[in-house]
Amino acid sequence: MRFINELFDGEIVSDVYLCKNKIVGKTKAGKTYYSLQLVDGTGSIDGKIWELNNGIGHFEAMNYVKVDGQVTVFNNALQMNIKKIRVAEEGEYDINDYMPTTKKDIEGMYAQLVSIIGTIEKPYYKTLLESFFVNDVKLVKEFKVHSAAKSIHHGYVGGLLEHTLAVTKMCDYYTTYYPILNRDLLLSAAMLHDIGKLYELSSFPENDYTDSGQLLGHIVMGCMMIRDRVNEIEGFPAKEANELEHCILSHHGELEFGSPKKPALIEALALAFADNTDAKLQAFMEALAAKDETGWLGYSRMFESNIRKTTK
């Protein structure tokens, strides 16, 4: 297979890609054309169909399509001008080629997360965590392969687990340096802070916002999930349940970043910093990995700066 991250200007392509989006448009002259987003496990490329002839078969978004076309450059980005397209047949593609996947060992990361749960001292926190990450087989299966975002950071199979483990381990370190932190509360919040993303984002290959995700968001949805489980645990102190839910509600740190509350507990502040640190560093690494250049890579809207790789 010819992967998208290997394509170059002028290349003639005949291969199968996932059509993530399909938009029907009109030129200024009133001529119909199709604008597509083609993706595989390495990235995406815009596709254009300017001539609707016999070589253009019927297809829809989320179909695997066999395309014949040529790669060109438009506005400093690669684009594919498609001459022929049809729905791909079974056996012409392997779905694993179209799912970006963590480079880390999924089962190894999951084992680390479960081992940390074993160090939680208060039994009601441990019971809550085990209800999600040990006893709920269906949830665990999805959690291992879910993404942490649509595109910003950890937007790949295993991304949610990778991000959750990183934030949890970072918070665990915080507790060794700042003894004021309540370890059981902070680590429980770290492991559960993005649990709502299981329902905010659909599974691969779609990896897009669900209807409930658009209406509620993962912060509120996660808090609802936690409240439901807490209500099933006999003797879970109401005050500590509120503190845990507050950490979830405030973990984006600022109201303008989507948090319903700003951190009012030191553990909530620590979680917000850990979450932001891992998200931003991962996003920076993904931006660097997207280009082979060693010089300046251009302006990044996320970091509000021109960025480049560090000198080796």
Secondary structure, DSSP 8 states (H G I E B T S, - for coil): ---GGG--TT-EEEEEEEEEEEEEEE-TTS-EEEEEEEEETTEEEEEEE----TTB----TT-EEEEEEEEEEETTEEEEEEEEEEE--TTS--GGGGS-B-SS-HHHHHHHHHHHHTT--SHHHHHHHHHHHTS-HHHHHHHHH--S-SSSSS-SBTHHHHHHHHHHHHHHHHHHH-TTS-HHHHHHHHHHTTTTHHHHB--TTT--B-HHHHHT-HHHHHHHHHHHHHTTSTT--HHHHHHHHHHHHTTT-SGGGT-SS---SHHHHHHHHHHHHHHHHHHHHHHHHT---SSEEEEETTTTEEEE----
